[in-house]
Amino acid sequence: MKVLSLNGSPRKNWNTDTLLQKALEGAKSVGAQTEAIHLYDLNFKGCTSCFACKRKNSKFVGHCAMKDDLTAVLEKVQQSNVLLLGSPIYFGNVTGLMRSFLERLLFSNLSYNEGHRSVFPGKLSSGFIYTMNVPKEYIQQVNYEALFQQNKTVLQLLNGTSEFMIAADTYQFEDYSKYEASMFDVKHKSQVKAEQFPIDCQNAFDLGVRLSSL
């Protein structure tokens, strides 16, 4: 069992990355081989609509034709059994680099032929970890659930099960006193970090176990 995680946050060892690490620990606990990649360490673009992956008799069917730092990562995805994704929510969506990665992975595996939804040759299960500064009740107010469900649906193009988890009301700064952020209750944020984030970490661990045991 090979498990690959992709951190779509620009921050290492913070909320999103920590939860991905916990998910990988869960995968390792059931014997999986794991690897972690940080998208912000790479230099790449989103899909450029070259349509090389859609040409008849193309060698790029199911593979993005663009050559950059993401090329080797996409090949590793093809060779994995489980894909773990993590991204903070920026202005109502995943980060730009995570979105660019999803474009490159999913469009090349999307079939334009009738009766065929996917050309992905294998079976890849996926788990998406979303982190956000807003409280859980805000998620319903702005219908973030629609985004999460949409990503879950498109990731099923990879022929495996897909699920997601949410960590809300996260602790954003090491020291809130250094920032113009008076709208936040630091005591409340600290309490969530102390009480809820450990639960989120356990949920991420369980996610890694669950997907790696399929």
Secondary structure by P-SEA (a helix, b strand, c coil): cbbbbbbcccccccaaaaaaaaaaaaaaaacccbbbbbcccccccccccccccccccccccccccccccaaaaaaaaaaccbbbbbbccccccccaaaaaaaaaaccccccccccccccccbbbbbbbbbbbcccaaaaaaacaaaaaaaaaaaaccccbbbbccccccccccccccccccccccaaaaaaaaaccaaaaaaaaaaaaaaaaac
